[in-house]
Structure formats: C-alpha cells, structure tokens
Amino acid sequence: MDPAPKEHRFPCATCGSDMRFAPGTDQMICDHCGATESISPTNKAAAIQELDFRQALRAELPKADTTEIRTITCESCGAHVEFDSKTHAAECPFCATPVVTDTGAERQIKPRALVPFALSEPDARKQMTNWLGSLWFAPNGLQDYARKGRAMQGIYIPYWTYDADTKSSYSGARGDIYYVTQQVRVERNGKMVTENRQVQKTRWSPARGRVARFFDDVLVLGSTSLPKSYTDALAPWDLSALEPYDPQFLAGFRAEGYTVPLEDGYTEARSYMDRMILRDVKFDIGGDKQRVDGIDTDVKDVTFKHVLLPIWMAAYKYRGATYRFVVNGQTGTVRGERPYSKVKIAIAVTLGLIAAAAIGAYIAANG
C-alpha cells in the first residue's frame, strides 16, 4: 500500500507559525512575526529534466517521477484542487461553489518545474479592479464588491510541455503571379469604347522538398476548470523563469491537479506542431501562392514535463450570478467574465436615442 500523501509545512524558526512564499522574491515570510528565510537555489539544468513520452504512455515511469496527492473535485466546474488533510470544507476557488473535501488520494506525474508568483495579492487585485473599471457597462456594485471584497486566491495551474524533433517531406505547387494585357469594351459617356486592362494570372509549377523543426516546450493546459479562452488570453508565459519544483514555492498557495491526460495533451500539442510545419512548408515552397497536396512528418524523441504556472483567482457571487476573474501571476494580464449593467445599458441607449433625435431635428430645420 502506498504511504499517505506527504504534507509540507514550513514553520517559522522564530515563532513556529507557518511561513509562506513571498511573490516576487526568493524568500519565505512569516506573516505572524515578519521573519524571512531564503529559498535555497538549485541547478536548473540538472533539476528540470524532460521525461520520455512513450515510456509514460506504457506506465513505465519510475515511481520517483510520480506522487500521490489529495484533492477535491468540484461538481460544478470540475476543478481538481489539492488540499491538505486538515481541510474539511472549502469553497471552490474557480467558481465559488461550496465543496467538501474528499479524503481519498490519487497518483499523478510529479511537477518538474514551476514559475513562481511574481505579483503579490494586492498587485493582482489592483490589476483586476483596473480592468473592471475599464469596462464601461460593468455594474458599479460589482466593481466596489471586487475592490473591497475578500482576498484573491493564488493557485498554481497544471500545464504539460512537449518537445519533439520533426522532419517533414511535402509535395505541392508554387504559384507565381503575372499579368497579361487584355482588351475590354466599356461604356464611357454613353459610348462603347475599347480599353486595355491588366489581368492577373497565376503560373503553377510542381514543388517538393523537406523541412525540419525541433519543437521546444510546446505548452498545453492540463486543466478543464477554466474556460480555454481565459487561459489562452493569459499568454504569453516566460518559461525561461521556470524553477525546479520546490514545495517552498507553494507555501501559502494552492495547486490544481491535472485533469487532461498526458496523451490528450500531446494530441493538442501535435495540432500546434502541424500548423507550424504547414507554415514552414509554405515558406519553403515560396512564390506568391502555395498549394500543399501532402505532408509526411516523422516525429522522434518526444519528451514532456508537468509544470505549474501561477494565477490569482477571484470568484464572486453577485446578485445571483457568479463572476470569475483570473490574473496572470507572472505578468498581470487579466481575463474574466464581462459583466453588464442593465441600468447603464438602458441609460446609454436612451442617450443615444436623444442624440439621434437631436441630430435629426437639426438636419430637418436646416434643410
């Protein structure tokens, strides 16, 4: 039987309270007494190693590359959020639905790396309220509620990265544009005349060749708890800031377990690779137009890793509706539901009608 999932606590050496990671630094801090402790640096190149994709599909990864985590699963949005054994009830950070923790555990592939939080909670809240303030039709009450409400939650979101070496052969055609002069009959001032016009033509010639590309860290979301439109809009991420996985970076934050299987993530990564290969093929064909009849791609040395990326989350229930906002914990980019105030919209429509009537009356009066 596997041992119970290990819980990580980082007690303050001064007062014994739990310490948390301080965003934007390489330190942990105690909110009780203010003591700090540096996180020991590690050798990135040695620690952030890729794993063999085919080996993982055969369930042949070494046990050291997997771990057991205790999670809750939100029945409303499907989020898989990691909790410790001391937590008995909570609210889902993704949709504000009350949930009860599941005492069971599941085995997952260990995270290899993470991007630590660079934005503090106050900075993330400021980014969110500024974004809400830029929305003309957002309800004032929601803006005030978000500004004065409870703290946002910092969560590490799971992603897969994929590397692959590809070589592709293709067949198609190159199109070069040229022009010919043709005479056409047109009407000018009530008379038919003959004019010369330049007509565009395309000269096609067969094209064959090979292209090669090494894909490094193709990023695929490992979760379905947030709309993909949100997470895609949070990009780009600076993966050069990846640090080897260290539980100290998670102190004071939550982490979501992945729900997108490794193989499904690779399917999405291959779709991205195929689009890039098609772009390479068209560039290689050259000319003004390209026609691609077929591409045969050989993919080798596929590797992957599980990484965690930081977001600040806010989920508010306001007048019976749930609004979710996410802030990129590295760059401050904000995305979320776009709330609308019916009162503001009605006022805007009324003012628009008044303005239209005034313009109409002015035009009528001045002929």
C-alpha positions in Angstrom: 0.0 0.0 0.0 1.3 3.5 -0.9 2.0 5.8 2.0 -0.3 8.7 2.7 0.5 11.8 0.6 3.2 13.9 2.2 2.2 17.2 3.7 4.7 20.1 3.6 4.8 22.6 6.4 7.4 25.3 6.8 7.3 26.5 10.5 8.9 29.8 11.3 12.2 29.3 13.2 11.3 32.3 15.3 7.7 31.8 16.4 6.6 28.5 14.9 3.8 29.9 12.7 3.6 28.7 9.1 5.6 30.6 6.6 4.5 31.4 3.0 6.3 32.2 -0.2 6.6 35.9 -0.8 5.8 36.6 -4.5 8.5 38.4 -6.5 11.2 37.3 -4.1 13.3 34.2 -3.4 12.2 34.2 0.2 9.5 32.8 2.5 8.0 35.1 5.1 6.1 34.7 8.4 3.0 36.8 8.5 2.9 36.5 12.3 6.4 37.9 13.2 7.8 39.1 9.9 10.8 36.7 9.9 12.1 35.7 6.4 14.0 32.7 5.1 15.7 32.4 1.7 14.8 29.5 -0.6 18.0 27.6 -1.5 18.9 28.0 -5.2 19.1 24.8 -7.3 20.8 23.8 -10.5 18.1 24.4 -13.1 19.7 22.4 -15.9 20.2 19.4 -13.6 16.8 19.6 -11.9 14.4 20.4 -14.8 14.7 17.2 -16.8 12.3 16.0 -19.6 10.6 12.6 -19.3 10.2 10.1 -22.0 6.7 10.3 -23.5 6.4 6.8 -24.8 7.6 5.4 -21.5 4.9 7.3 -19.7 2.2 6.0 -22.0 3.3 2.5 -21.2 3.1 3.4 -17.5 6.8 2.6 -17.1 7.9 5.8 -15.5 10.0 5.3 -12.3 7.9 5.6 -9.2 10.1 8.6 -8.2 8.5 10.5 -11.0 5.0 10.1 -9.7 3.4 11.2 -6.5 0.1 10.9 -4.6 -2.0 14.0 -4.0 -5.2 14.6 -2.0 -7.7 16.6 -4.0 -11.3 17.8 -4.0 -13.3 17.7 -7.2 -15.8 20.4 -7.7 -19.1 19.0 -9.1 -19.9 22.4 -10.6 -16.9 23.2 -12.7 -14.8 20.0 -12.5 -11.8 21.7 -10.8 -9.3 19.3 -9.2 -7.7 21.3 -6.3 -5.1 20.0 -3.9 -5.8 20.3 -0.2 -4.1 19.0 2.9 -5.7 16.6 5.4 -6.6 19.4 7.9 -9.0 21.0 5.4 -12.6 19.6 5.8 -14.7 22.0 3.9 -14.0 24.8 1.5 -15.2 26.9 -1.4 -14.1 26.1 -4.9 -11.7 28.9 -6.0 -12.7 28.6 -9.6 -16.5 29.1 -9.3 -17.2 29.9 -5.6 -19.3 26.7 -5.2 -19.2 25.2 -1.6 -17.4 21.8 -1.7 -16.5 19.2 0.8 -13.0 17.7 0.7 -12.5 14.1 -0.4 -10.2 12.2 1.9 -9.0 9.9 -1.0 -5.8 10.3 -2.9 -4.7 9.8 -6.5 -1.4 9.2 -8.2 -0.2 11.7 -10.7 3.0 12.6 -12.5 5.1 14.9 -10.4 5.5 18.5 -11.4 9.1 19.0 -12.7 9.1 22.8 -12.6 7.1 25.9 -11.8 7.0 29.6 -12.5 6.9 31.3 -9.1 4.4 34.1 -8.4 5.8 37.4 -9.3 2.7 39.5 -8.4 1.5 39.9 -4.8 -2.2 39.7 -4.0 -2.6 43.5 -3.6 -0.9 44.0 -7.0 -3.1 41.3 -8.6 -6.3 42.9 -7.1 -5.2 46.3 -8.4 -4.8 44.8 -11.9 -8.3 43.2 -11.7 -10.1 46.4 -10.4 -8.4 48.5 -13.1 -9.6 46.0 -15.7 -13.1 46.1 -14.3 -13.0 49.9 -14.3 -12.1 49.9 -18.0 -15.4 48.1 -18.8 -18.0 50.8 -19.5 -21.0 48.7 -18.8 -19.7 46.8 -15.7 -22.0 47.2 -12.7 -20.6 49.7 -10.2 -21.7 47.4 -7.3 -19.6 44.6 -8.7 -16.6 46.8 -9.0 -16.9 48.0 -5.4 -17.5 44.5 -4.2 -14.4 43.2 -6.0 -12.3 46.1 -4.7 -13.4 45.7 -1.1 -14.1 42.0 -1.0 -12.1 39.1 0.3 -8.6 38.4 -0.8 -7.9 36.7 -4.2 -6.6 33.2 -4.1 -3.2 32.2 -5.6 -3.3 28.9 -7.5 -0.8 27.1 -9.5 -2.4 25.7 -12.7 -1.1 22.5 -14.3 0.4 22.5 -17.8 2.2 20.0 -20.0 5.1 20.9 -22.1 6.2 18.8 -25.1 9.5 18.6 -27.0 9.8 16.8 -30.4 12.2 16.5 -33.3 10.3 16.6 -36.6 11.3 16.1 -40.2 8.7 16.5 -42.9 8.6 15.8 -46.6 6.0 17.5 -48.7 4.5 17.8 -52.2 2.6 20.7 -53.7 2.8 23.6 -56.1 4.3 27.0 -56.3 2.2 29.8 -57.7 3.8 32.9 -59.3 1.6 35.8 -60.2 2.0 37.5 -63.6 -0.1 39.9 -65.6 -1.4 39.9 -69.2 -2.9 42.8 -71.2 -6.5 42.2 -72.4 -8.8 44.5 -74.4 -12.3 45.0 -73.0 -15.3 47.0 -74.2 -16.6 49.5 -71.6 -19.1 52.4 -71.7 -17.7 55.9 -71.4 -20.1 58.9 -71.5 -22.8 56.9 -73.2 -20.4 55.4 -75.8 -18.8 52.0 -76.1 -15.0 52.2 -76.2 -12.1 49.7 -76.1 -9.7 49.8 -73.2 -6.6 47.8 -72.3 -6.6 46.2 -68.8 -4.0 44.3 -66.8 -5.5 40.9 -65.8 -3.8 38.8 -63.0 -2.8 35.2 -63.8 -1.0 32.5 -61.8 1.6 30.3 -63.1 1.8 27.0 -61.2 4.8 24.7 -61.0 5.3 21.5 -59.0 7.1 21.7 -55.7 8.7 19.0 -53.5 11.0 19.3 -50.5 11.8 18.7 -46.9 11.6 20.8 -43.8 12.8 20.2 -40.2 11.9 21.8 -36.9 12.7 21.0 -33.3 9.8 21.9 -31.0 10.8 23.0 -27.5 8.3 23.4 -24.7 5.0 23.4 -26.6 2.7 24.4 -23.8 -0.7 22.7 -23.3 -3.2 23.4 -20.4 -3.6 20.4 -18.2 -6.9 21.5 -16.7 -10.5 22.0 -17.8 -11.7 24.0 -14.8 -11.3 27.4 -16.5 -12.6 28.3 -20.0 -9.8 27.9 -22.5 -10.5 31.4 -23.8 -9.3 32.7 -20.4 -6.1 30.7 -20.2 -5.2 31.3 -23.8 -5.6 35.0 -23.3 -3.2 34.9 -20.3 -0.4 34.0 -22.6 2.4 34.5 -23.3 4.3 33.0 -20.4 8.0 33.5 -19.9 9.1 29.9 -19.4 12.7 31.0 -19.0 11.6 31.8 -15.5 10.8 28.2 -14.7 12.3 27.0 -11.4 12.8 23.4 -10.4 9.8 22.2 -8.4 10.2 23.0 -4.7 7.3 22.8 -2.2 8.5 26.1 -0.6 7.2 28.0 -3.7 3.7 26.5 -2.9 3.7 27.6 0.7 0.6 29.7 1.2 -0.9 28.8 -2.2 -3.0 26.0 -3.7 -2.2 23.8 -6.6 -4.6 22.2 -9.1 -4.1 18.6 -10.1 -4.2 18.0 -13.9 -7.3 16.5 -15.4 -6.2 16.5 -19.1 -4.4 13.2 -19.6 -0.8 13.2 -20.9 -1.9 11.6 -24.2 -4.7 14.1 -24.8 -2.3 17.0 -24.2 0.0 15.6 -26.8 -2.8 15.5 -29.3 -3.3 19.2 -28.8 0.5 19.8 -29.0 0.7 17.9 -32.3 -2.1 20.1 -33.7 0.0 23.1 -32.9 3.1 21.4 -34.4 1.3 20.6 -37.6 0.2 24.2 -38.0 3.8 25.4 -37.6 5.1 22.7 -40.0 2.5 23.8 -42.6 3.7 27.3 -42.3 7.3 26.2 -42.8 6.3 24.2 -45.9 4.6 27.2 -47.4 7.7 29.4 -46.7 9.9 26.7 -48.3 7.7 26.5 -51.4 8.0 30.2 -51.8 6.3 32.2 -54.6 3.2 34.3 -54.4 0.8 31.4 -53.7 1.3 27.9 -52.4 -0.7 24.8 -52.7 0.1 21.9 -50.3 -1.0 18.5 -51.5 0.5 16.4 -48.8 2.9 16.4 -45.8 4.5 13.3 -44.3 6.0 14.1 -40.9 8.4 11.8 -38.9 8.3 12.7 -35.2 11.1 11.4 -32.9 12.4 11.9 -29.4 9.1 13.1 -27.9 9.6 14.2 -24.3 7.4 16.1 -21.8 7.2 17.6 -18.3 4.5 18.6 -16.0 4.8 22.3 -14.9 2.8 24.6 -12.7 2.1 28.3 -13.7 0.7 30.9 -11.3 -2.6 32.7 -11.4 -4.6 34.8 -9.0 -8.3 33.8 -8.9 -11.4 35.7 -7.8 -14.8 34.1 -8.0 -17.7 36.3 -6.8 -21.4 35.6 -6.4 -23.1 38.9 -7.1 -26.9 39.2 -7.3 -27.3 35.5 -8.0 -24.6 35.3 -10.8 -21.1 34.0 -10.5 -18.3 36.1 -12.0 -14.8 34.7 -12.3 -11.6 36.7 -12.9 -8.1 35.4 -13.4 -4.8 37.4 -13.3 -1.6 36.0 -14.7 0.6 35.8 -11.6 3.7 36.5 -13.7 2.7 39.3 -16.0 -0.5 40.8 -14.5 -2.7 40.1 -17.6 -6.4 39.9 -16.6 -9.3 38.0 -18.1 -12.7 37.1 -16.9 -16.5 37.2 -17.4 -17.5 40.5 -18.9 -20.3 41.7 -16.6 -23.0 44.1 -17.9 -25.2 46.6 -16.0 -28.7 46.7 -17.4 -29.1 50.2 -15.9 -26.0 51.5 -17.7 -27.0 49.9 -21.0 -30.5 51.5 -20.7 -29.1 54.9 -20.0 -26.7 54.6 -22.9 -29.5 53.6 -25.2 -31.7 56.4 -24.0 -28.9 59.0 -24.5 -28.2 57.5 -28.0 -31.8 57.9 -29.0 -31.9 61.5 -27.6 -28.7 62.3 -29.6 -30.1 60.8 -32.8 -33.4 62.7 -32.4 -31.5 66.0 -31.9 -29.4 65.4 -35.0 -32.5 64.6 -37.0 -34.2 67.7 -35.8 -31.2 69.8 -36.7 -31.0 68.4 -40.2 -34.7 68.9 -40.7 -34.5 72.5 -39.5 -31.6 73.3 -41.7 -32.9 71.6 -44.8 
